[in-house]
Amino acid sequence: MRMTEKRDAAAVRFPPPLIPLATILLGGFLDRVRPIDVGFELSAPIRYGVGGLVVTVALTLAGWAIAHFRRSGQDEKPWTPTTAIVGAGPYRFTRNPMYLGMVLLCIGAAVLLSNWWILALTPVCAFALWGFAIRPEERYLEEKFGEDYRAYKRRVRRWL
């Protein structure tokens, strides 16, 4: 590829799931060295039930989104070319169901592990996903699909 040729893919430089993974790992580390005591803790059955439910929703949402991507003949990796705007399944409700699933996964892990650091870092995770993945993807999609993508953006919210 020559320097003047434009690459047909979003300018995402690394796998976005590394961001929530780093959030969970950093939160785990911080909880070991400087735990946050908020004065109460959920009982194990409630913690496991609520956290497990949120993790299940997160993984189901991400899996549903990936299935729709693959059904349309596309790869879910953001650095590969996009051939069409996917507007079915979870993409009717959120433009970023995979990223929403990643954020929900952090929340579910925080509840399961009773880790306030993970919960506190989750907005940072969402902001990092927006900056390093969502923004480049949306720029690419708007450039490639023009008014069709802008109309989709007007119909469907970014997160929910």
Secondary structure, 3 states (H helix, E strand, C coil): CCCCCCCCCCCCCCCCCHHHHHHHHHHHHHHHHCCCCCCCCCCHHHHHHHHHHHHHHHHHHHHHHHHHHHHCCCCCCCCCCCCCCCCCHHHHCCCCHHHHHHHHHHHHHHHHHCCHHHHHHHHHHHHHHHHHHHHHHHHHHHHHHCHHHHHHHHHCCCCC
